Each structure stands twice: as C-alpha cells, then as structure tokens.
Amino acid sequence: MADITLGWPDLVGFIGVGFLLSSYAALQFGRISADAPLYSILNALAALMILFSLIFSFNAASFVIEFFWLIISLVGLVRSLRKRRNNTE
C-alpha cells in the first residue's frame, strides 16, 4: 500500500472542500439563498483554497473546474451585491 502523507496545502484544500460542500448543502436545505452574497463568497473561497492546494499537487482537470468555479462565483457575487445596492436605493 502506498504511503500517503498530507501536508498543509492538503489541509487548505480540504477546508475549501468543506466550504464548498457546506454552502451547497445550506442552499439545498433552504438555509441560504443563491442570491445571498455569502453563498458566492463561500464558493469563491472554496475554489481559491482548492486552487491553492493544486499548486502543490497539480491536476489539470481539477484546476480547470476550480478556475471556472472561482470566476462564476465572483460574477455571482458582483451580481448579488449590485442587486442588493439597487434594492436599497
């Protein structure tokens, strides 16, 4: 059996996975709205943390999906903040 050692980049990546799964679960269980800035923030943080871990153990397919997850989350965050600002004016 292969010896598996996990370092701090792996820990950062696992925390990112935790953010991703918890934000998705919160959305599915009605605890958060997809329009809430927090949802996009958690998704963007998750993607950043996973991308960080990929610097140390690169996987092309994972990098591509996380890169686009980050971009989509940032676009969602901007849209959410604009919507909030327009509703308060």
VODO-557881 format. One record per residue: x, y, z of N, C-alpha, C in turn. Coordinates in steps of 0.05 Angstrom, whole numbers, plus 5000, padded with zeros to 4 digits. Atoms other than C-alpha are relative to their C-alpha. Layout:
N
XYZXYZXYZ ...
This chain:
89
501749765000500050005000501850255000 498449755002502550704983499950165025 499849834977504851155038498950284992 501349755006500351765037500650205023 499549794981502652395071498550254991 501449755006498453015075501350235014 498749774989501453695085498050235003 501849774996498754385099498550094975 501649945023496854505026497549834997 502350185000492353895031497950095020 501949904980489254175094498550244990 501349765012487754835059497949914979 501850115020484654445002497549875012 502350134987480354025049498250205013 501749794989477954655084498350124978 501549905023475954925016497849814991 502150205006472154275001497850025021 502049974979468654375068498350244995 501649765007466555085048498149944977 501550065023464154824981497649825007 502250184992460054255010498050125019 501849884981457254655067498250224987 501649795013455055235023497949874981 501950145017451754744974497849875016 501950134982448354365030498150225011 501749784989445855025061498150104978 501749925022443055214993497749804996 501950215005439554544983498049975023 501850034977436654545054498650265007 501449754996434055255047501050185022 498849844979438755555098501350254989 498849775013441756045048498850034972 501149955027439456354983502450034981 497949985020443456314919500550304994 499649715004442457074915501650135022 498649884977445857184982503050024993 497149975004452957464977501649795014 498550214985455156955029500449754984 499850245016453656384982502350024979 497949965020458156664927502850035013 497449964985463556864978501149725008 499150274992463856155006500949834976 499250155024464155854936502750114989 497549895010469656334915502449935019 497950084981473656194979500749704996 499650285004472755454967501849954976 498550035025475355504896502950105003 497349894996481255934917501749805017 498550184983483255444972500749744986 499450245016482754844926502150064979 498049935020486655204872502850025013 497549984985491955364924501249725005 499050274995492554624942501049874974 499250125026493154454868502750104991 497349905006499454874863502149805008 498150194988502954344905499649724989 500650265011499653734873498150044977 501549915023497453934804498449784987 501750175015491653614768498550194981 501049815020489553954703497050025000 502949995000482253754704498950155024 500949874975481353974776500650304999 499349725002484954634762498050144982 501949875018480354794703497350045013 502649974988473954654741500050205023 499849814978476255054802500450284991 499549735011478655634760497350124991 502649905009471755694727498150025023 501749974976468255574794500650275013 499349744988472056174821498950234983 501049785017470356614761497050035002 503050004999462956424763499150115028 500749904973462756544839500550305002 499549714999465857234831498050154984 502249875016460857414777497450005016 502450014984455257174822500150195024 499749814978458057584880499550294991 500449735010458258214838497150054994 502949985006451158094813498350035026 501450004975448757964884500350275014 499549744987451958604911498650224985 501449795016449159024853497049995006 502850044995442258734865499250125027 500549894973442658904939500150305000 499749715001445059604925497750134986 502349885015439559734874497449985016 502450034984434259474923499950205024 500049814977436559964978499850294990 500249725010436360574933497250084994 
